[in-house]
Structures are given as structure tokens and as C-alpha cells.
């Protein structure tokens, strides 16, 4: 009876192997016959019910069948695995004659390039780059810059207020006030960063833009030092033939104050479409630090003097790269950005 059972199992295994379509079917077959609860395993467990003299012969027969079944299953498993590997290689083959995919590399934004250029120039003149908070206290943004309550610059139509005493800074001059307040003199610094004003978006305005402001506080500082510094800056930025011109102006935190024009670097001051025929281009504002600003920041104006200046970063980028619309800097159009 045991012999017939073994022959029946061998026949079932052979049929199962011949019907198997993939490695999964073979593994299922292996579990069915050779697993812990498999048919052949159960036959070995049934040996305890046989007479003692029949057990050795029966055990040998079952083990022989088990080895035969294992060998056959492993053989067909290897065939399936080889076929699957060949199919995978065929499906994943690479045509080395095809052109390679072009890698897309990022690059600096025109604003970043302009910022790095300005920082390089002033670091070369011994200035320190300082940053400050974009959400600022009214005290630093207005009061310590000689802009008292009721001043037009505090108009809610022009400024983003969070509450009565906190706002989004309208100028990076607030960083200058914070540095002066520390009392560590002398000071030679520029403070680049994002500022916010309630402006409508057009070709030359945005509610969010960038400023770079500079400050020097030391003994015996004069307006001549300011002009020489800005003249050097203009030549480094726009070329060695660039000239500067100062026009009287008014800023609450400087006295005297001036607007600075540079000679048109396209026509050399002769007049062209770029400078609207004037030969000069307005670039920044500046002046000597107001004595009252020094006093409010704890600096003796009789011993120390200083000058300050401020330039819009986008203004420099628009001029340097001859961009005619500020909105292009923020639209993330790769057709525009790839030019830089």
C-alpha cells in the first residue's frame, strides 16, 4: 500500500511540474509536497505506525522520492529564473546609439548675481555684511530713524502693519539702527534684504522687493568720503568710465541728503533710449547720518559722524542686465531666466 501511495505522489508531482507556469507555481508545489505539512512529510511521520522491520526500507523509499522531487523542482525553478532574467534583460536593454538626455543645470538668479556683485564690491572696501529681521518693530523701522509718529511714511496705505508696534520692514535701515544701538564703533556695514511696501504691481514697482543699505560711522567722516565711496562703487559696478552726480534731496534720517545719478553706461552720457536722452540714470539715495539719529542710538554726534546710502537691488539688476520690466524677475519663466 505504501509503495502505491509513493507512486501516486510521484505521478502527482510530475503532473504539477508539467502544468507549472512560473516559479510561484513550483514553490506552491514544493510547499504542498515537501513542506512541514506536505504529503511526503506526512508519509515519513506515518512510519511510527509500521512494524519495526518495515520502517528502514520504507524510510529509504520515501527519502529517495523526496530527493527526486526536490531535484526536479529545483531544476525547473532554475529554468524559470533563467527565462525571467533573459526577459528582463531584453526589456531593459539600452540602445547606446540614442542621443543622451541633456542635463538641466541650475544657475544664479539675476537678483542673486546683482546682490553678490554689490557685496563683493563693498567687502573689498572693508565693509561687513549684516542681516536683520523682516518682521520689525516700529521703533527700529521708523522712530530711531527720525521718522516720528504722524510722519507720512507711517501711512497704513504704504506700510504693512501686523499690529500697532510690529510691521513688515519698509527699509533695511532698521538693521543700521540695531547695529548703531549696540555701540560697537567704528561701523562699516551694508545690510541687504527683502523689504515690503503697499505698492501696486507694475513694471517698476512691487509690494516686495530688495534693498541694500550702507552705513559708515567713525570719527572725522565727511561728505567727501561719501562721494568717493559711491564713485568707487559706481565704477566697479558699471565700468571704470562711469561718473557720478549728486542732486540735493531730503531723507528724514540724513542731513544733508542727496540723490545719486550715474552717467549712462550705454552711451557714455551722450543721451540714448536707455537713459531717455538725459545721459544720466538715477541709482540711489544717500546723505550724512542725522545727528538726532546718532543721539537716539546712543552715539555722540560731536565725536562721531557718518554717512548712509541705499539702493534697490532690483534697480541694479534691471540696469545691469537691461531688463525693462521688474515683474520678469519674479515670474519664474525659464525662457527669461535661462538668458542669465
C-alpha positions as CSV (number, residue, x, y, z in Angstrom):
1,X,0.0,0.0,0.0
2,X,2.8,2.3,0.9
3,X,4.5,1.7,-2.5
4,X,1.3,2.5,-4.4
5,X,1.0,5.7,-2.3
6,X,4.5,6.8,-3.2
7,X,4.0,6.0,-6.9
8,X,0.8,8.1,-6.8
9,X,2.6,11.0,-5.2
10,X,5.4,10.9,-7.8
11,X,2.8,11.0,-10.5
12,X,1.1,14.0,-8.9
13,X,4.4,15.8,-8.6
14,X,5.3,15.2,-12.3
15,X,1.8,16.5,-13.4
16,X,2.2,19.5,-11.1
17,X,5.7,20.3,-12.6
18,X,4.5,19.9,-16.1
19,X,1.5,22.3,-15.5
20,X,3.5,24.9,-13.6
21,X,3.6,28.3,-15.5
22,X,6.1,30.1,-13.3
23,X,8.3,30.0,-10.3
24,X,5.3,30.7,-8.0
25,X,3.5,27.6,-9.1
26,X,6.6,25.5,-8.4
27,X,7.1,27.0,-5.0
28,X,3.5,26.2,-4.2
29,X,4.1,22.7,-5.3
30,X,7.2,22.4,-3.2
31,X,5.2,23.5,-0.1
32,X,2.3,21.1,-0.9
33,X,4.6,18.0,-1.1
34,X,7.8,18.9,0.9
35,X,6.6,21.5,3.4
36,X,6.2,20.8,7.1
37,X,2.6,19.6,6.5
38,X,3.3,18.3,3.0
39,X,2.2,14.9,1.6
40,X,5.7,13.3,1.6
41,X,6.5,14.8,5.1
42,X,3.3,13.2,6.3
43,X,4.4,9.8,4.9
44,X,7.6,10.0,6.9
45,X,5.6,10.8,10.1
46,X,3.4,7.7,9.4
47,X,6.4,5.4,9.8
48,X,5.6,5.1,13.5
49,X,2.5,3.0,12.6
50,X,4.5,0.4,10.6
51,X,6.1,-2.7,12.0
52,X,9.7,-2.1,13.1
53,X,11.2,-4.4,10.5
54,X,9.4,-2.5,7.6
55,X,10.4,1.0,8.7
56,X,14.0,1.1,7.3
57,X,13.0,0.0,3.9
58,X,10.0,2.4,3.8
59,X,12.1,5.3,5.0
60,X,14.7,4.8,2.3
61,X,11.9,4.7,-0.4
62,X,10.3,7.9,0.9
63,X,13.7,9.7,1.1
64,X,14.5,8.6,-2.4
65,X,11.2,10.0,-3.7
66,X,11.7,13.3,-1.7
67,X,15.2,13.8,-3.2
68,X,13.9,13.1,-6.7
69,X,11.0,15.6,-6.2
70,X,13.4,18.3,-4.8
71,X,15.8,17.8,-7.7
72,X,13.0,18.1,-10.3
73,X,11.5,21.2,-8.7
74,X,14.9,22.9,-8.3
75,X,15.8,22.1,-12.0
76,X,12.5,23.6,-13.3
77,X,12.9,26.6,-10.9
78,X,16.3,27.3,-12.3
79,X,14.8,27.2,-15.8
80,X,12.0,29.6,-14.9
81,X,14.5,32.0,-13.2
82,X,16.8,32.0,-16.2
83,X,13.9,32.7,-18.6
84,X,12.7,35.6,-16.3
85,X,16.2,37.0,-16.2
86,X,16.6,36.8,-20.0
87,X,13.2,38.5,-20.5
88,X,14.2,41.3,-18.1
89,X,17.5,41.9,-19.8
90,X,15.7,42.0,-23.2
91,X,13.1,44.5,-21.9
92,X,15.7,46.7,-20.2
93,X,18.2,46.8,-23.0
94,X,19.8,50.2,-23.8
95,X,20.3,51.5,-27.3
96,X,23.7,53.1,-26.9
97,X,23.3,54.8,-30.3
98,X,20.5,57.1,-29.0
99,X,21.4,60.6,-28.0
100,X,21.9,61.2,-24.3
101,X,19.4,63.1,-22.3
102,X,20.6,66.7,-21.7
103,X,21.1,67.5,-18.1
104,X,19.5,70.7,-16.8
105,X,21.8,72.7,-14.6
106,X,20.5,75.5,-12.3
107,X,22.2,78.9,-12.1
108,X,22.0,82.0,-10.0
109,X,19.0,84.3,-10.4
110,X,19.8,87.8,-11.8
111,X,18.8,89.3,-8.4
112,X,21.3,86.9,-6.7
113,X,24.0,87.8,-9.2
114,X,23.5,91.5,-8.6
115,X,23.5,91.0,-4.8
116,X,26.7,89.1,-4.9
117,X,28.4,91.7,-7.1
118,X,27.4,94.5,-4.7
119,X,28.6,92.5,-1.7
120,X,31.9,91.8,-3.4
121,X,32.5,95.5,-4.1
122,X,31.8,96.6,-0.5
123,X,33.6,93.7,1.2
124,X,36.6,94.7,-0.9
125,X,36.3,98.2,0.6
126,X,36.3,96.8,4.2
127,X,32.5,96.6,4.8
128,X,30.7,93.9,6.8
129,X,27.5,92.3,5.5
130,X,24.8,92.3,8.2
131,X,21.3,91.0,8.2
132,X,18.2,91.7,10.3
133,X,14.6,90.6,10.8
134,X,12.0,91.2,8.1
135,X,9.2,91.5,10.7
136,X,10.4,94.6,12.5
137,X,9.5,96.8,15.5
138,X,8.1,100.3,14.7
139,X,10.9,101.6,17.0
140,X,13.7,100.4,14.6
141,X,11.9,100.9,11.3
142,X,10.7,104.4,12.0
143,X,11.3,106.0,15.4
144,X,15.1,105.6,15.6
145,X,15.4,106.8,12.0
146,X,14.0,110.2,12.8
147,X,10.5,109.3,11.5
148,X,8.2,110.2,14.4
149,X,4.5,109.3,14.8
150,X,2.3,111.2,12.3
151,X,5.0,111.2,9.6
152,X,3.6,110.4,6.1
153,X,6.0,107.3,5.8
154,X,3.9,105.6,8.6
155,X,0.7,105.8,6.5
156,X,-1.1,102.5,6.6
157,X,-1.7,102.8,2.9
158,X,2.1,102.5,2.4
159,X,3.0,100.0,5.1
160,X,2.0,96.5,6.1
161,X,1.3,96.7,9.8
162,X,0.8,93.5,11.9
163,X,-0.3,95.4,14.9
164,X,0.4,98.9,16.3
165,X,4.0,98.2,17.1
166,X,5.0,95.5,14.6
167,X,5.2,95.7,10.8
168,X,6.9,94.3,7.8
169,X,10.0,96.5,7.4
170,X,9.8,99.1,4.7
171,X,13.6,99.6,4.5
172,X,16.7,97.8,5.7
173,X,17.8,100.9,7.5
174,X,16.2,99.3,10.6
175,X,19.3,97.0,10.6
176,X,21.5,100.1,10.8
177,X,19.6,101.3,13.8
178,X,20.0,98.0,15.6
179,X,23.8,97.9,14.9
180,X,24.3,101.6,16.0
181,X,22.4,100.8,19.2
182,X,25.0,98.2,20.2
183,X,27.6,101.0,20.4
184,X,30.4,99.0,18.8
185,X,32.3,101.6,16.8
186,X,33.5,102.3,14.2
187,X,30.9,100.8,11.8
188,X,31.3,99.9,8.2
189,X,28.4,97.8,7.0
190,X,25.9,97.0,4.3
191,X,22.6,95.4,5.1
192,X,20.9,93.7,2.1
193,X,17.5,92.1,2.4
194,X,13.8,92.0,1.5
195,X,11.5,94.9,2.3
196,X,7.8,95.4,1.9
197,X,5.6,98.4,0.9
198,X,2.0,98.6,-0.1
199,X,2.6,99.3,-3.8
200,X,0.6,98.1,-6.8
201,X,2.5,95.7,-9.1
202,X,3.7,97.2,-12.4
203,X,6.9,97.4,-14.5
204,X,8.8,99.3,-11.8
205,X,7.0,98.5,-8.5
206,X,6.3,95.5,-6.3
207,X,4.9,95.1,-2.8
208,X,8.0,93.0,-2.0
209,X,11.5,93.9,-3.2
210,X,15.1,94.1,-2.0
211,X,17.3,96.9,-0.7
212,X,20.9,97.2,0.0
213,X,21.7,100.0,2.5
214,X,25.2,101.0,3.7
215,X,26.4,102.8,6.8
216,X,29.7,104.2,8.0
217,X,30.2,105.7,11.5
218,X,33.6,106.9,12.5
219,X,35.5,110.0,13.6
220,X,36.1,112.7,11.0
221,X,33.8,111.3,8.4
222,X,32.8,113.8,5.7
223,X,30.5,114.2,2.7
224,X,33.7,113.8,0.6
225,X,34.1,110.3,2.0
226,X,30.6,109.5,1.0
227,X,31.0,110.8,-2.6
228,X,34.3,109.0,-3.0
229,X,32.8,105.7,-1.8
230,X,29.8,105.9,-4.2
231,X,32.0,107.0,-7.1
232,X,34.2,103.9,-6.5
233,X,31.1,101.7,-6.2
234,X,29.6,103.0,-9.5
235,X,32.9,102.4,-11.4
236,X,33.2,98.9,-10.0
237,X,29.6,98.1,-10.9
238,X,29.1,99.8,-14.3
239,X,32.6,100.3,-15.6
240,X,35.7,102.5,-15.0
241,X,34.4,105.4,-17.1
242,X,31.2,105.8,-15.1
243,X,30.7,109.2,-13.5
244,X,28.5,110.2,-10.6
245,X,26.4,113.3,-9.9
246,X,24.7,114.2,-6.6
247,X,21.5,116.2,-6.5
248,X,20.0,117.7,-3.3
249,X,17.2,115.7,-1.8
250,X,15.5,115.1,1.6
251,X,15.5,111.9,3.8
252,X,14.4,112.1,7.4
253,X,17.5,110.1,8.7
254,X,20.2,112.0,6.8
255,X,21.2,115.7,6.6
256,X,22.3,116.8,4.1
257,X,20.8,114.3,1.7
258,X,21.2,113.6,-2.0
259,X,20.1,111.5,-4.9
260,X,22.9,109.9,-6.9
261,X,22.9,109.7,-10.7
262,X,25.4,107.7,-12.7
263,X,26.4,108.5,-16.3
264,X,24.7,106.2,-18.8
265,X,26.9,103.2,-19.4
266,X,25.3,102.6,-22.7
267,X,26.0,105.9,-24.4
268,X,28.7,107.3,-22.1
269,X,26.4,110.3,-21.1
270,X,25.6,111.4,-24.7
271,X,21.9,110.5,-24.4
272,X,20.2,107.4,-25.7
273,X,16.9,105.4,-25.4
274,X,18.3,103.6,-22.3
275,X,18.8,106.9,-20.3
276,X,15.8,108.6,-22.0
277,X,18.1,111.0,-23.7
278,X,19.4,112.5,-20.5
279,X,22.8,110.9,-20.3
280,X,22.3,110.2,-16.6
281,X,20.5,107.4,-14.7
282,X,19.2,107.7,-11.1
283,X,20.5,104.9,-9.0
284,X,20.4,105.5,-5.2
285,X,19.9,107.9,-2.3
286,X,22.4,108.9,0.3
287,X,23.4,111.5,2.9
288,X,25.2,112.2,6.2
289,X,23.6,110.5,9.2
290,X,21.3,113.0,11.0
291,X,22.8,113.9,14.4
292,X,19.4,113.2,16.1
293,X,19.6,109.6,14.7
294,X,23.0,109.2,16.3
295,X,21.8,110.5,19.6
296,X,18.8,108.2,19.7
297,X,21.1,105.2,19.1
298,X,23.4,106.3,21.9
299,X,26.3,107.8,19.8
300,X,27.7,111.3,20.5
301,X,27.3,113.3,17.3
302,X,30.0,115.8,18.4
303,X,32.6,112.9,18.4
304,X,31.3,110.7,15.6
305,X,29.9,111.3,12.2
306,X,28.7,109.0,9.5
307,X,27.1,108.6,6.1
308,X,24.4,106.2,4.8
309,X,23.2,105.2,1.4
310,X,20.5,102.9,0.0
311,X,19.9,101.3,-3.4
312,X,17.2,99.0,-4.7
313,X,18.6,95.6,-5.7
314,X,16.1,95.2,-8.5
315,X,17.0,98.6,-9.7
316,X,20.6,97.4,-10.2
317,X,19.6,94.2,-11.8
318,X,17.3,96.0,-14.2
319,X,20.0,98.4,-15.2
320,X,22.9,96.0,-15.3
321,X,21.1,93.3,-17.3
322,X,19.0,95.7,-19.4
323,X,15.6,94.3,-18.2
324,X,12.7,96.6,-18.9
325,X,10.1,95.0,-16.6
326,X,10.6,94.3,-12.9
327,X,7.9,91.6,-13.0
328,X,10.1,89.4,-15.1
329,X,12.3,88.8,-12.1
330,X,9.5,87.1,-10.1
331,X,7.5,85.2,-12.8
332,X,9.9,82.2,-12.9
333,X,9.7,82.0,-16.6
334,X,12.6,79.7,-17.6
335,X,12.7,81.3,-21.1
336,X,13.7,84.6,-19.4
337,X,15.9,83.1,-16.6
338,X,17.9,80.9,-19.0
339,X,19.4,84.1,-20.5
340,X,21.4,84.5,-17.3
